[in-house]
Amino acid sequence: MAKSLHSENPCVLTQASVHELLDKEAKFGMTNIVMYRGFQEKIEQLKRRITKFLIELKDQGKVIAAYDACLVHEFQYIHPRN
């Protein structure tokens, strides 16, 4: 496991995985404020869409059998209650 000196504190060693993660963040634009502008509004819109969808399922007599927060656009539900 390769290590290097911390860029701001030479008394601390940094694992290679830290540099890999920082590189990935830079690649995806996570070091630029532009990526984060409007983030709250996007999350609020997503929350409203999910809530509306869940209410529609409930109104149809369906129930949620599984929900994956990482894949919020995918819901798994079972057939109407008998």
C-alpha positions as CSV (number, residue, x, y, z in Angstrom):
1,M,0.0,0.0,0.0
2,A,1.8,3.1,-1.2
3,K,1.9,6.2,1.0
4,S,3.1,9.7,0.6
5,L,3.5,12.8,2.8
6,H,0.4,14.8,3.4
7,S,0.5,18.0,1.2
8,E,-0.2,20.3,4.2
9,N,1.3,18.4,7.0
10,P,4.5,16.5,6.2
11,C,4.3,14.6,9.6
12,V,1.3,12.7,8.3
13,L,1.3,9.9,5.7
14,T,-1.4,9.7,3.1
15,Q,-2.5,6.4,1.5
16,A,-2.6,6.1,-2.3
17,S,-6.4,5.6,-2.1
18,V,-6.8,9.2,-0.8
19,H,-5.1,10.5,-3.9
20,E,-7.2,8.2,-6.1
21,L,-10.4,9.5,-4.6
22,L,-9.3,13.1,-4.9
23,D,-8.5,12.4,-8.6
24,K,-12.0,10.9,-9.1
25,E,-13.6,13.9,-7.4
26,A,-11.7,16.3,-9.7
27,K,-12.6,14.2,-12.8
28,F,-16.3,14.5,-11.9
29,G,-16.2,18.2,-11.2
30,M,-16.6,17.9,-7.5
31,T,-14.0,20.5,-6.9
32,N,-15.9,23.2,-8.8
33,I,-18.8,25.1,-7.2
34,V,-20.8,25.0,-10.4
35,M,-21.6,21.3,-9.7
36,Y,-23.3,22.2,-6.4
37,R,-25.3,25.2,-7.6
38,G,-29.0,24.3,-7.7
39,F,-28.3,21.0,-5.8
40,Q,-30.8,21.7,-3.0
41,E,-33.6,22.6,-5.5
42,K,-32.9,19.4,-7.5
43,I,-33.1,17.3,-4.3
44,E,-36.3,19.0,-3.3
45,Q,-37.9,18.3,-6.7
46,L,-36.8,14.7,-6.5
47,K,-38.3,14.4,-3.0
48,R,-41.6,15.8,-4.3
49,R,-41.6,13.4,-7.3
50,I,-40.9,10.4,-5.0
51,T,-43.5,11.4,-2.5
52,K,-46.1,11.9,-5.2
53,F,-45.3,8.5,-6.7
54,L,-45.6,6.8,-3.3
55,I,-48.9,8.4,-2.6
56,E,-50.2,7.3,-6.1
57,L,-49.2,3.7,-5.3
58,K,-50.9,3.8,-2.0
59,D,-54.1,5.3,-3.6
60,Q,-54.0,2.3,-6.0
61,G,-53.9,-0.1,-3.0
62,K,-50.3,-1.1,-3.7
63,V,-47.5,-1.3,-1.1
64,I,-43.7,-0.8,-1.4
65,A,-41.9,-4.1,-0.9
66,A,-38.4,-2.7,-1.4
67,Y,-36.8,0.8,-1.7
68,D,-33.2,1.5,-2.5
69,A,-32.1,5.1,-1.5
70,C,-29.1,4.8,-3.9
71,L,-31.4,4.1,-6.8
72,V,-34.3,6.4,-6.0
73,H,-35.6,6.3,-9.6
74,E,-36.2,2.5,-9.2
75,F,-39.0,1.3,-7.0
76,Q,-40.0,-2.3,-6.5
77,Y,-43.6,-2.8,-5.4
78,I,-46.0,-5.7,-5.1
79,H,-49.5,-6.2,-6.5
80,P,-52.5,-4.6,-4.8
81,R,-53.5,-6.0,-1.4
82,N,-55.9,-8.9,-1.5
